[in-house]
Amino acid sequence: MKHIVTVQDAVTADELDREPTFAELDAIELESPLILAEVDLLDAQIKTLDRPANEVDARRIRRARHRVLAARRDLANRTAEVMLPGGAA
């Protein structure tokens, strides 16, 4: 009589199979304005895929790009403030 047994070890939670830490959630919250600005830019670009871009579309894309750049600048300034002990002078 043959016994059928498992060949694998017991399955445990993987490093990638876990909830985000508070530090990771804070980082996501810090980057969320940039993420939202990039989504708006992508939406503006998607709207022009199936038709020629007119002046309103070009303006919408230009404004979305400016929002992305401003969000990147703000994020870079915020992360620099967080890294400096005592804040920026």
SULCOR-V403734 format. One record per residue. SS is DSSP state (2 for helix, 1 for strand, 0 for the rest). PHI is phi in whole degrees, 0 to 359 (none if undefined). NEAR is the number of other C-alpha atoms within 8 Angstrom. Layout:
ss:SS phi:PHI near:NEAR
ss:SS phi:PHI near:NEAR
This chain:
ss:0 phi:none near:2
ss:0 phi:262 near:3
ss:0 phi:262 near:4
ss:0 phi:261 near:4
ss:0 phi:229 near:4
ss:0 phi:281 near:5
ss:0 phi:266 near:4
ss:0 phi:277 near:4
ss:0 phi:285 near:5
ss:0 phi:298 near:4
ss:0 phi:277 near:4
ss:0 phi:240 near:4
ss:0 phi:295 near:6
ss:0 phi:279 near:6
ss:0 phi:301 near:5
ss:0 phi:275 near:4
ss:0 phi:258 near:6
ss:0 phi:209 near:7
ss:0 phi:283 near:4
ss:0 phi:291 near:6
ss:0 phi:282 near:6
ss:2 phi:296 near:6
ss:2 phi:295 near:6
ss:2 phi:293 near:8
ss:2 phi:295 near:9
ss:2 phi:295 near:8
ss:2 phi:295 near:8
ss:2 phi:295 near:8
ss:2 phi:296 near:7
ss:2 phi:294 near:8
ss:2 phi:271 near:9
ss:2 phi:299 near:8
ss:2 phi:299 near:8
ss:2 phi:293 near:11
ss:2 phi:299 near:8
ss:2 phi:294 near:8
ss:2 phi:294 near:12
ss:2 phi:292 near:10
ss:2 phi:294 near:8
ss:2 phi:297 near:9
ss:2 phi:297 near:12
ss:2 phi:297 near:8
ss:2 phi:299 near:8
ss:2 phi:296 near:12
ss:2 phi:288 near:9
ss:2 phi:295 near:7
ss:2 phi:298 near:9
ss:0 phi:263 near:10
ss:0 phi:289 near:7
ss:0 phi:261 near:5
ss:0 phi:209 near:6
ss:0 phi:294 near:6
ss:0 phi:285 near:8
ss:0 phi:260 near:6
ss:2 phi:297 near:6
ss:2 phi:294 near:7
ss:2 phi:296 near:11
ss:2 phi:298 near:9
ss:2 phi:295 near:8
ss:2 phi:298 near:9
ss:2 phi:294 near:11
ss:2 phi:299 near:8
ss:2 phi:295 near:8
ss:2 phi:295 near:13
ss:2 phi:297 near:9
ss:2 phi:297 near:8
ss:2 phi:295 near:9
ss:2 phi:296 near:12
ss:2 phi:297 near:8
ss:2 phi:295 near:8
ss:2 phi:293 near:11
ss:2 phi:296 near:9
ss:2 phi:298 near:8
ss:2 phi:297 near:8
ss:2 phi:295 near:11
ss:2 phi:296 near:8
ss:2 phi:292 near:8
ss:2 phi:293 near:8
ss:2 phi:290 near:8
ss:2 phi:292 near:8
ss:2 phi:294 near:10
ss:2 phi:292 near:8
ss:2 phi:282 near:6
ss:0 phi:278 near:8
ss:0 phi:289 near:6
ss:0 phi:84 near:4
ss:0 phi:84 near:7
ss:0 phi:282 near:5
ss:0 phi:269 near:2
